Amino acid sequence: MAVLTALLVRAGFCPGRALVALGAGYPKAVGFVAAMAAGITVFELLERAKSAMEQA
């Protein structure tokens, strides 16, 4: 959680405002939204792997 907070402060965006900034064409928002999407994807993959291991 501390890492996420540090990244949000460093970027100057919260997730909702980052999407708005992306739509407005702010270049800084592109990297933030890409990193946010990558984090969501990694989390989902880890959760699926964890679930599959518990069911086995």
C-alpha positions in Angstrom: 0.0 0.0 0.0 2.9 2.3 0.8 4.3 1.8 -2.7 1.0 2.7 -4.3 0.7 5.8 -2.2 4.2 6.9 -3.1 3.5 6.4 -6.8 0.3 8.3 -6.7 2.0 11.2 -4.9 4.9 11.1 -7.3 2.7 11.1 -10.4 0.3 13.7 -9.1 -2.7 11.7 -10.1 -5.3 9.5 -8.5 -6.7 6.7 -10.8 -9.9 8.5 -11.7 -8.3 11.8 -12.5 -5.5 10.0 -14.4 -8.2 8.7 -16.8 -9.6 12.2 -17.3 -6.0 13.5 -17.9 -5.4 10.8 -20.4 -8.5 11.8 -22.3 -7.3 15.4 -22.2 -4.0 14.4 -23.7 -1.6 14.9 -20.8 1.6 12.9 -21.7 2.3 12.2 -18.0 -1.0 10.4 -17.7 -0.1 7.9 -20.4 2.6 6.4 -18.3 0.6 6.4 -15.2 -2.4 4.7 -16.8 -0.2 2.2 -18.5 1.5 1.3 -15.1 -1.9 1.2 -13.4 -3.2 -1.3 -16.1 -0.1 -3.4 -15.8 -0.5 -3.5 -12.0 -4.1 -4.6 -12.4 -3.1 -7.3 -14.8 -0.4 -8.7 -12.6 -2.7 -8.7 -9.6 -5.3 -10.6 -11.6 -2.8 -13.2 -12.8 -1.5 -13.7 -9.3 -5.0 -14.1 -7.9 -5.9 -16.7 -10.6 -2.7 -18.7 -10.0 -3.4 -18.6 -6.2 -7.0 -19.8 -6.8 -5.9 -22.6 -9.1 -3.3 -23.8 -6.5 -6.0 -23.8 -3.8 -8.3 -25.9 -5.9 -5.7 -28.5 -6.8 
